[in-house]
């Protein structure tokens, strides 16, 4: 099963993708996590990506598309995957569609987690992230068992550099301009499914699994 997660920054794509990955035993591939682990490791890719991410801008397609297509060519992706944060522009979506078509494959579901902008800012200020394994928490709705420590790998949790309110506003603007058109793109392909992301985490997950079967 090949799944694309759509939705505004903070809509809950990463949170739900983690759960889907566990239930359906397919890898969760987050371009944001790939960039953040490169930033943490100080690679050239990380340095380049940070320039854009800290401003709330998208990393250029020339960098992102090749990186993602390489990743989904991996052995662990043969039975499918969940893409979280990719595609984010029409050229990214077209590159993905073309690359998959060459292998006789296609995206089976594009799950759009719908959350209005007003609800996003509060979520982001309470988010805590693990830069080692990519796990995400929220100080109110999804706290870790031990404050400030990742349940999964024991790493110290941090506030992401791009979660400052002014950067979140910028990311929302970029989302509406460049990423929202993908909703129509996947609707035309007949694979779009929208869920109400303002519900509690477990309810959102139940709605998604009902759609995936
Ligand atoms: P990325 O890491 O992909 O960030 P994003 O899309 O902005 O999404 P987020 O990770 O912020 O949010 P999410 O929807 O995963 O929400 P989460 O589950 O954490 O990208 C970061 C940057 O990298 C981009 O700005 C760009 O610069 C660059 N980049 C990445 N991919 C790129 C690409 N393809 N092209 C170009 N540039 C790219 O949830 C948010 C919070 O809410 C959490 O604290 C969570 O616990 C809580 N929460 C989740 N669901 C609920 C719920 N139902 N109720 C209450 N709280 C909830």
py3Dmol code that shows the C-alpha trace and the ligand (Angstrom):
import py3Dmol

protein = """\
ATOM      1  CA  UNK A   1       0.000   0.000   0.000  1.00  0.00           C
ATOM      2  CA  UNK A   2       1.440   3.389  -1.039  1.00  0.00           C
ATOM      3  CA  UNK A   3       0.075   6.294   0.944  1.00  0.00           C
ATOM      4  CA  UNK A   4       0.624  10.049   0.816  1.00  0.00           C
ATOM      5  CA  UNK A   5      -0.267  12.153   3.868  1.00  0.00           C
ATOM      6  CA  UNK A   6      -1.588  15.644   3.100  1.00  0.00           C
ATOM      7  CA  UNK A   7      -2.432  18.462   5.495  1.00  0.00           C
ATOM      8  CA  UNK A   8      -1.183  21.759   6.897  1.00  0.00           C
ATOM      9  CA  UNK A   9       1.894  21.948   9.131  1.00  0.00           C
ATOM     10  CA  UNK A  10       0.832  20.538  12.490  1.00  0.00           C
ATOM     11  CA  UNK A  11      -2.287  18.807  11.155  1.00  0.00           C
ATOM     12  CA  UNK A  12      -1.030  15.528  12.615  1.00  0.00           C
ATOM     13  CA  UNK A  13       0.525  13.877   9.545  1.00  0.00           C
ATOM     14  CA  UNK A  14       3.584  12.579  11.405  1.00  0.00           C
ATOM     15  CA  UNK A  15       1.571  11.395  14.404  1.00  0.00           C
ATOM     16  CA  UNK A  16      -0.858   9.404  12.251  1.00  0.00           C
ATOM     17  CA  UNK A  17       1.817   8.165   9.812  1.00  0.00           C
ATOM     18  CA  UNK A  18       3.678   6.588  12.744  1.00  0.00           C
ATOM     19  CA  UNK A  19       0.587   4.667  13.758  1.00  0.00           C
ATOM     20  CA  UNK A  20      -0.268   3.606  10.225  1.00  0.00           C
ATOM     21  CA  UNK A  21       3.328   2.424   9.771  1.00  0.00           C
ATOM     22  CA  UNK A  22       3.051   0.250  12.869  1.00  0.00           C
ATOM     23  CA  UNK A  23      -0.364  -1.206  11.987  1.00  0.00           C
ATOM     24  CA  UNK A  24       0.295  -1.930   8.308  1.00  0.00           C
ATOM     25  CA  UNK A  25       4.050  -2.677   8.689  1.00  0.00           C
ATOM     26  CA  UNK A  26       5.212  -0.288   6.005  1.00  0.00           C
ATOM     27  CA  UNK A  27       7.934   2.371   6.432  1.00  0.00           C
ATOM     28  CA  UNK A  28       7.065   5.922   7.437  1.00  0.00           C
ATOM     29  CA  UNK A  29       9.126   8.260   5.279  1.00  0.00           C
ATOM     30  CA  UNK A  30       9.179  11.898   6.380  1.00  0.00           C
ATOM     31  CA  UNK A  31      11.202  14.335   4.281  1.00  0.00           C
ATOM     32  CA  UNK A  32      11.170  16.737   7.257  1.00  0.00           C
ATOM     33  CA  UNK A  33      12.739  14.024   9.476  1.00  0.00           C
ATOM     34  CA  UNK A  34      15.356  13.233   6.805  1.00  0.00           C
ATOM     35  CA  UNK A  35      16.290  16.924   6.659  1.00  0.00           C
ATOM     36  CA  UNK A  36      16.333  17.269  10.464  1.00  0.00           C
ATOM     37  CA  UNK A  37      18.581  14.241  10.933  1.00  0.00           C
ATOM     38  CA  UNK A  38      20.952  15.676   8.312  1.00  0.00           C
ATOM     39  CA  UNK A  39      20.960  19.021  10.140  1.00  0.00           C
ATOM     40  CA  UNK A  40      21.742  17.223  13.411  1.00  0.00           C
ATOM     41  CA  UNK A  41      24.581  15.304  11.721  1.00  0.00           C
ATOM     42  CA  UNK A  42      25.935  18.509  10.138  1.00  0.00           C
ATOM     43  CA  UNK A  43      25.913  17.159   6.548  1.00  0.00           C
ATOM     44  CA  UNK A  44      26.022  19.418   3.470  1.00  0.00           C
ATOM     45  CA  UNK A  45      22.411  18.484   2.727  1.00  0.00           C
ATOM     46  CA  UNK A  46      21.464  19.471   6.285  1.00  0.00           C
ATOM     47  CA  UNK A  47      23.244  22.823   6.044  1.00  0.00           C
ATOM     48  CA  UNK A  48      21.483  23.634   2.794  1.00  0.00           C
ATOM     49  CA  UNK A  49      18.050  22.511   4.056  1.00  0.00           C
ATOM     50  CA  UNK A  50      18.380  24.490   7.311  1.00  0.00           C
ATOM     51  CA  UNK A  51      18.674  27.783   5.426  1.00  0.00           C
ATOM     52  CA  UNK A  52      15.154  27.256   4.067  1.00  0.00           C
ATOM     53  CA  UNK A  53      13.522  25.430   6.958  1.00  0.00           C
ATOM     54  CA  UNK A  54      14.392  28.076   9.555  1.00  0.00           C
ATOM     55  CA  UNK A  55      12.621  30.659   7.416  1.00  0.00           C
ATOM     56  CA  UNK A  56       9.513  28.476   7.014  1.00  0.00           C
ATOM     57  CA  UNK A  57      10.255  28.055   3.306  1.00  0.00           C
ATOM     58  CA  UNK A  58      10.302  24.848   1.269  1.00  0.00           C
ATOM     59  CA  UNK A  59      13.619  23.217   0.448  1.00  0.00           C
ATOM     60  CA  UNK A  60      14.030  23.491  -3.353  1.00  0.00           C
ATOM     61  CA  UNK A  61      12.568  20.701  -5.505  1.00  0.00           C
ATOM     62  CA  UNK A  62      16.023  19.993  -7.057  1.00  0.00           C
ATOM     63  CA  UNK A  63      17.226  18.804  -3.658  1.00  0.00           C
ATOM     64  CA  UNK A  64      14.073  17.147  -2.401  1.00  0.00           C
ATOM     65  CA  UNK A  65      12.796  15.122  -5.355  1.00  0.00           C
ATOM     66  CA  UNK A  66      15.972  13.086  -6.016  1.00  0.00           C
ATOM     67  CA  UNK A  67      16.405  12.402  -2.300  1.00  0.00           C
ATOM     68  CA  UNK A  68      12.865  11.055  -1.953  1.00  0.00           C
ATOM     69  CA  UNK A  69      12.898   8.977  -5.141  1.00  0.00           C
ATOM     70  CA  UNK A  70      16.150   7.349  -3.962  1.00  0.00           C
ATOM     71  CA  UNK A  71      14.599   6.534  -0.611  1.00  0.00           C
ATOM     72  CA  UNK A  72      11.501   4.838  -2.028  1.00  0.00           C
ATOM     73  CA  UNK A  73      13.728   2.706  -4.246  1.00  0.00           C
ATOM     74  CA  UNK A  74      14.981   1.011  -1.049  1.00  0.00           C
ATOM     75  CA  UNK A  75      14.411  -2.695  -0.393  1.00  0.00           C
ATOM     76  CA  UNK A  76      12.121  -1.956   2.585  1.00  0.00           C
ATOM     77  CA  UNK A  77       9.716  -0.041   0.300  1.00  0.00           C
ATOM     78  CA  UNK A  78       8.729  -2.969  -1.913  1.00  0.00           C
ATOM     79  CA  UNK A  79       5.435  -3.595  -0.095  1.00  0.00           C
ATOM     80  CA  UNK A  80       4.639   0.120   0.113  1.00  0.00           C
ATOM     81  CA  UNK A  81       5.223   3.120   2.379  1.00  0.00           C
ATOM     82  CA  UNK A  82       3.681   6.231   3.862  1.00  0.00           C
ATOM     83  CA  UNK A  83       5.030   9.542   2.616  1.00  0.00           C
ATOM     84  CA  UNK A  84       4.749  12.300   5.205  1.00  0.00           C
ATOM     85  CA  UNK A  85       5.641  15.791   3.935  1.00  0.00           C
ATOM     86  CA  UNK A  86       6.153  14.732   0.333  1.00  0.00           C
ATOM     87  CA  UNK A  87       4.934  15.718  -2.206  1.00  0.00           C
ATOM     88  CA  UNK A  88       4.566  19.358  -1.250  1.00  0.00           C
ATOM     89  CA  UNK A  89       4.496  21.034  -4.662  1.00  0.00           C
ATOM     90  CA  UNK A  90       2.895  20.114  -7.985  1.00  0.00           C
ATOM     91  CA  UNK A  91       6.330  19.374  -9.586  1.00  0.00           C
ATOM     92  CA  UNK A  92       7.102  17.011  -6.685  1.00  0.00           C
ATOM     93  CA  UNK A  93       3.752  15.238  -7.174  1.00  0.00           C
ATOM     94  CA  UNK A  94       4.260  14.939 -10.924  1.00  0.00           C
ATOM     95  CA  UNK A  95       7.788  13.531 -10.453  1.00  0.00           C
ATOM     96  CA  UNK A  96       6.414  10.956  -8.032  1.00  0.00           C
ATOM     97  CA  UNK A  97       3.541   9.966 -10.338  1.00  0.00           C
ATOM     98  CA  UNK A  98       5.969   9.605 -13.281  1.00  0.00           C
ATOM     99  CA  UNK A  99       8.568   7.636 -11.326  1.00  0.00           C
ATOM    100  CA  UNK A 100       5.902   5.248 -10.029  1.00  0.00           C
ATOM    101  CA  UNK A 101       4.275   4.852 -13.464  1.00  0.00           C
ATOM    102  CA  UNK A 102       7.641   3.702 -14.858  1.00  0.00           C
ATOM    103  CA  UNK A 103       7.506   0.822 -12.369  1.00  0.00           C
ATOM    104  CA  UNK A 104       3.807   0.110 -13.045  1.00  0.00           C
ATOM    105  CA  UNK A 105       2.903   1.497  -9.617  1.00  0.00           C
ATOM    106  CA  UNK A 106       0.726   4.301  -8.249  1.00  0.00           C
ATOM    107  CA  UNK A 107      -0.313   6.027  -5.040  1.00  0.00           C
ATOM    108  CA  UNK A 108      -3.257   4.105  -3.540  1.00  0.00           C
ATOM    109  CA  UNK A 109      -4.435   6.684  -1.000  1.00  0.00           C
ATOM    110  CA  UNK A 110      -3.800  10.387  -0.379  1.00  0.00           C
ATOM    111  CA  UNK A 111      -5.068  11.050   3.131  1.00  0.00           C
ATOM    112  CA  UNK A 112      -5.838  14.690   3.788  1.00  0.00           C
ATOM    113  CA  UNK A 113      -5.966  15.569   7.493  1.00  0.00           C
ATOM    114  CA  UNK A 114      -8.134  18.650   7.619  1.00  0.00           C
ATOM    115  CA  UNK A 115      -7.408  21.151  10.436  1.00  0.00           C
ATOM    116  CA  UNK A 116      -8.191  24.891  10.238  1.00  0.00           C
ATOM    117  CA  UNK A 117      -5.274  27.336  10.693  1.00  0.00           C
ATOM    118  CA  UNK A 118      -6.676  28.637  14.009  1.00  0.00           C
ATOM    119  CA  UNK A 119      -6.124  25.237  15.637  1.00  0.00           C
ATOM    120  CA  UNK A 120      -2.580  24.846  14.338  1.00  0.00           C
ATOM    121  CA  UNK A 121      -0.684  27.494  16.318  1.00  0.00           C
ATOM    122  CA  UNK A 122      -1.643  26.037  19.732  1.00  0.00           C
ATOM    123  CA  UNK A 123      -0.627  22.577  18.647  1.00  0.00           C
ATOM    124  CA  UNK A 124       2.777  23.702  17.463  1.00  0.00           C
ATOM    125  CA  UNK A 125       3.637  25.564  20.653  1.00  0.00           C
ATOM    126  CA  UNK A 126       3.055  22.365  22.653  1.00  0.00           C
ATOM    127  CA  UNK A 127       4.906  20.063  20.296  1.00  0.00           C
ATOM    128  CA  UNK A 128       8.094  18.346  21.426  1.00  0.00           C
ATOM    129  CA  UNK A 129      10.165  16.384  18.935  1.00  0.00           C
ATOM    130  CA  UNK A 130      12.832  13.706  19.035  1.00  0.00           C
ATOM    131  CA  UNK A 131      15.497  14.549  16.474  1.00  0.00           C
ATOM    132  CA  UNK A 132      17.001  11.061  16.769  1.00  0.00           C
ATOM    133  CA  UNK A 133      14.051   8.786  15.904  1.00  0.00           C
ATOM    134  CA  UNK A 134      11.489  11.333  14.644  1.00  0.00           C
ATOM    135  CA  UNK A 135       8.852  10.659  17.339  1.00  0.00           C
ATOM    136  CA  UNK A 136       6.504  13.561  18.091  1.00  0.00           C
ATOM    137  CA  UNK A 137       4.751  14.450  21.348  1.00  0.00           C
ATOM    138  CA  UNK A 138       2.486  17.185  22.674  1.00  0.00           C
ATOM    139  CA  UNK A 139       2.793  18.467  26.222  1.00  0.00           C
ATOM    140  CA  UNK A 140      -1.004  18.276  26.686  1.00  0.00           C
ATOM    141  CA  UNK A 141      -2.538  15.833  24.178  1.00  0.00           C
ATOM    142  CA  UNK A 142       0.310  13.329  23.892  1.00  0.00           C
ATOM    143  CA  UNK A 143       2.915  13.747  26.655  1.00  0.00           C
ATOM    144  CA  UNK A 144       5.925  11.411  26.868  1.00  0.00           C
ATOM    145  CA  UNK A 145       5.989   9.005  29.859  1.00  0.00           C
ATOM    146  CA  UNK A 146       9.004  10.864  31.321  1.00  0.00           C
ATOM    147  CA  UNK A 147       8.982  14.635  30.829  1.00  0.00           C
ATOM    148  CA  UNK A 148      11.397  15.791  28.131  1.00  0.00           C
ATOM    149  CA  UNK A 149      12.567  12.271  27.177  1.00  0.00           C
ATOM    150  CA  UNK A 150      11.595  10.230  24.115  1.00  0.00           C
ATOM    151  CA  UNK A 151       9.633   7.074  25.057  1.00  0.00           C
ATOM    152  CA  UNK A 152      10.997   5.243  22.059  1.00  0.00           C
ATOM    153  CA  UNK A 153      14.746   5.911  22.124  1.00  0.00           C
ATOM    154  CA  UNK A 154      15.530   7.828  25.329  1.00  0.00           C
ATOM    155  CA  UNK A 155      16.811  10.944  23.502  1.00  0.00           C
ATOM    156  CA  UNK A 156      16.164  14.430  24.964  1.00  0.00           C
ATOM    157  CA  UNK A 157      13.087  16.058  23.374  1.00  0.00           C
ATOM    158  CA  UNK A 158      13.364  19.530  21.829  1.00  0.00           C
ATOM    159  CA  UNK A 159      11.200  22.342  20.478  1.00  0.00           C
ATOM    160  CA  UNK A 160      11.760  22.427  16.729  1.00  0.00           C
ATOM    161  CA  UNK A 161      13.522  25.562  15.422  1.00  0.00           C
ATOM    162  CA  UNK A 162      10.663  26.135  12.963  1.00  0.00           C
ATOM    163  CA  UNK A 163       7.909  25.959  15.608  1.00  0.00           C
ATOM    164  CA  UNK A 164       8.204  29.623  16.656  1.00  0.00           C
ATOM    165  CA  UNK A 165       4.794  31.294  16.103  1.00  0.00           C
ATOM    166  CA  UNK A 166       6.087  33.662  13.379  1.00  0.00           C
ATOM    167  CA  UNK A 167       7.705  30.774  11.459  1.00  0.00           C
ATOM    168  CA  UNK A 168       4.535  28.695  11.810  1.00  0.00           C
ATOM    169  CA  UNK A 169       2.538  31.569  10.249  1.00  0.00           C
ATOM    170  CA  UNK A 170       4.967  31.627   7.337  1.00  0.00           C
ATOM    171  CA  UNK A 171       4.753  27.828   6.934  1.00  0.00           C
ATOM    172  CA  UNK A 172       0.951  28.051   6.849  1.00  0.00           C
ATOM    173  CA  UNK A 173       1.149  30.695   4.116  1.00  0.00           C
ATOM    174  CA  UNK A 174       3.551  28.543   2.085  1.00  0.00           C
ATOM    175  CA  UNK A 175       1.254  25.547   2.642  1.00  0.00           C
ATOM    176  CA  UNK A 176      -1.790  27.365   1.234  1.00  0.00           C
ATOM    177  CA  UNK A 177       0.146  28.661  -1.767  1.00  0.00           C
ATOM    178  CA  UNK A 178       2.195  25.639  -2.757  1.00  0.00           C
ATOM    179  CA  UNK A 179       0.877  22.476  -1.114  1.00  0.00           C
ATOM    180  CA  UNK A 180      -2.901  22.846  -0.887  1.00  0.00           C
ATOM    181  CA  UNK A 181      -3.286  22.476  -4.689  1.00  0.00           C
ATOM    182  CA  UNK A 182      -2.245  18.833  -4.211  1.00  0.00           C
ATOM    183  CA  UNK A 183      -5.670  18.137  -2.713  1.00  0.00           C
ATOM    184  CA  UNK A 184      -7.215  18.750  -6.125  1.00  0.00           C
ATOM    185  CA  UNK A 185      -4.366  16.888  -7.850  1.00  0.00           C
ATOM    186  CA  UNK A 186      -5.070  13.684  -5.912  1.00  0.00           C
ATOM    187  CA  UNK A 187      -8.829  14.189  -6.067  1.00  0.00           C
ATOM    188  CA  UNK A 188      -8.542  14.059  -9.851  1.00  0.00           C
ATOM    189  CA  UNK A 189      -6.596  10.811  -9.520  1.00  0.00           C
ATOM    190  CA  UNK A 190      -9.527   9.413  -7.486  1.00  0.00           C
ATOM    191  CA  UNK A 191      -7.385   8.563  -4.433  1.00  0.00           C
ATOM    192  CA  UNK A 192      -8.121  11.499  -2.100  1.00  0.00           C
ATOM    193  CA  UNK A 193      -9.677  10.746   1.297  1.00  0.00           C
ATOM    194  CA  UNK A 194     -10.277  13.544   3.819  1.00  0.00           C
ATOM    195  CA  UNK A 195     -10.544  13.083   7.584  1.00  0.00           C
ATOM    196  CA  UNK A 196     -11.450  15.607  10.286  1.00  0.00           C
ATOM    197  CA  UNK A 197      -8.123  16.256  12.047  1.00  0.00           C
ATOM    198  CA  UNK A 198      -9.634  18.342  14.853  1.00  0.00           C
ATOM    199  CA  UNK A 199     -10.836  15.193  16.599  1.00  0.00           C
ATOM    200  CA  UNK A 200      -8.795  13.424  19.296  1.00  0.00           C
ATOM    201  CA  UNK A 201      -5.785  11.440  17.973  1.00  0.00           C
ATOM    202  CA  UNK A 202      -7.423   8.028  18.432  1.00  0.00           C
ATOM    203  CA  UNK A 203     -10.585   9.114  16.589  1.00  0.00           C
ATOM    204  CA  UNK A 204      -8.551  10.446  13.651  1.00  0.00           C
ATOM    205  CA  UNK A 205      -6.649   7.144  13.519  1.00  0.00           C
ATOM    206  CA  UNK A 206      -9.895   5.136  13.600  1.00  0.00           C
ATOM    207  CA  UNK A 207     -11.265   7.181  10.687  1.00  0.00           C
ATOM    208  CA  UNK A 208      -8.070   6.585   8.680  1.00  0.00           C
ATOM    209  CA  UNK A 209      -7.977   2.835   9.288  1.00  0.00           C
ATOM    210  CA  UNK A 210     -11.667   2.614   8.327  1.00  0.00           C
ATOM    211  CA  UNK A 211     -10.732   4.193   4.979  1.00  0.00           C
ATOM    212  CA  UNK A 212      -7.674   2.009   4.400  1.00  0.00           C
ATOM    213  CA  UNK A 213      -9.514  -1.208   5.279  1.00  0.00           C
TER     214      UNK A 213
END
"""
ligand_1 = """\
57
LIG
P 7.810 18.730 8.057
O 8.607 18.135 9.118
O 7.187 17.863 7.035
O 6.739 19.688 8.728
P 5.206 20.018 8.355
O 4.584 19.461 7.149
O 5.196 21.472 8.464
O 4.465 19.190 9.327
P 4.769 19.051 10.791
O 5.811 18.004 11.058
O 5.033 20.419 11.391
O 3.372 18.625 11.340
P 2.549 17.261 11.240
O 1.384 17.438 10.341
O 3.448 16.073 11.014
O 1.976 17.250 12.698
P 2.393 16.393 13.992
O 1.954 14.971 13.838
O 3.810 16.641 14.377
O 8.667 19.831 7.255
C 9.447 20.789 7.935
C 10.175 21.632 6.908
O 11.045 20.785 6.099
C 9.287 22.350 5.875
O 8.824 23.590 6.364
C 10.279 22.498 4.697
O 11.173 23.548 4.897
C 11.083 21.200 4.748
N 10.476 20.149 3.897
C 9.990 18.942 4.331
N 9.514 18.232 3.294
C 9.701 19.003 2.183
C 9.389 18.836 0.803
N 8.771 17.717 0.367
N 9.705 19.828 -0.045
C 10.323 20.952 0.373
N 10.625 21.180 1.676
C 10.319 20.219 2.571
O 1.406 17.095 15.045
C 1.635 18.411 15.490
C 1.407 18.515 17.008
O 0.016 18.338 17.270
C 2.126 17.419 17.817
O 2.575 17.966 19.020
C 1.055 16.347 18.035
O 1.285 15.595 19.223
C -0.211 17.192 18.110
N -1.382 16.513 17.527
C -1.419 15.739 16.400
N -2.680 15.307 16.174
C -3.448 15.846 17.170
C -4.845 15.764 17.484
N -5.706 15.045 16.722
N -5.288 16.433 18.564
C -4.427 17.162 19.350
N -3.102 17.258 19.119
C -2.621 16.615 18.038
"""
view = py3Dmol.view(width=600, height=400)
view.addModel(protein, "pdb")
view.setStyle({"model": 0}, {"cartoon": {"style": "trace"}})
view.addModel(ligand_1, "xyz")
view.setStyle({"model": 1}, {"stick": {}})
view.zoomTo()
view.show()
